[in-house]
Amino acid sequence: MPPLTFPELDRLGLPHCFTLRQNRLEPVTANVGGVLALHGFDFRLIVQSEQTHGAEVARVDRAHHGTTVPFVDALISNDPTVTLVIRVADCGPLFLYDPTHQAIALAHSGKKGTASNIAQATLSAMHRHFGTKPEDIVAVLGPCIHPPDYEIDFPAQIEDQLRLAGVVQFRDCGMNTAQDQIKFYSYRKEQGKTGRHFAALQLPTGSVSFT
């Protein structure tokens, strides 16, 4: 099944995707490099986060190609050779882009990460490393679980956190992973026996902000 892309990021020329379910009957977590290679990403450039359901953030660049960064749930970069990748199956994939400073971030924001305000932690890291201002950020929340299929509305919490931080350009795609097992994996709906989606994000072609 072809991956999702989001118009807010398409318009800005960002290579990105959110992979959809590949096998309805036997959901398994496929090799990330192989899956993303099918959608035009160079597997050699991928950098992943370990994802411990916290709010730690790491800056990455070409020195991290092919690695998984331990202890973090969000990655930031201004290196156009890097493809940021996270894995989700109900948790929120948060895409962030600063077109002014040519910087990106990809955050894994589920129940615990949202409670720890990983959105604010990621914005703070982007400001510290790249000079990013919240008002310049374009933010998109990809498919994740929503009420009534989950007792906590963490997508709404993520939006509130971003708005409070000063982000103006935000869109929740509104897709509920627990409502469509043809397209989506859902850890909660399938009681943990499921696969993972991959969210990927890279700077636009021709970006030269890396220093």
Secondary structure, 3 states (H helix, E strand, C coil): CCCECCHHHHCCCCCEEECCCCCCCCCCCCCHHHHHHCCCCCHHHEEEECCCCCCCEEECCHHHCCCEECCCCEEEECCCCCEEEEEECCCEEEEEEECCCCEEEEEEECHHHHHCCHHHHHHHHHHHHHCCCHHHCEEEECCECCCCCCCCCHHHHHHHHHHHHCCCEEEECCCECCCCCCCCCCCCCCCCCCCCEEEEEECCCCCCCCC
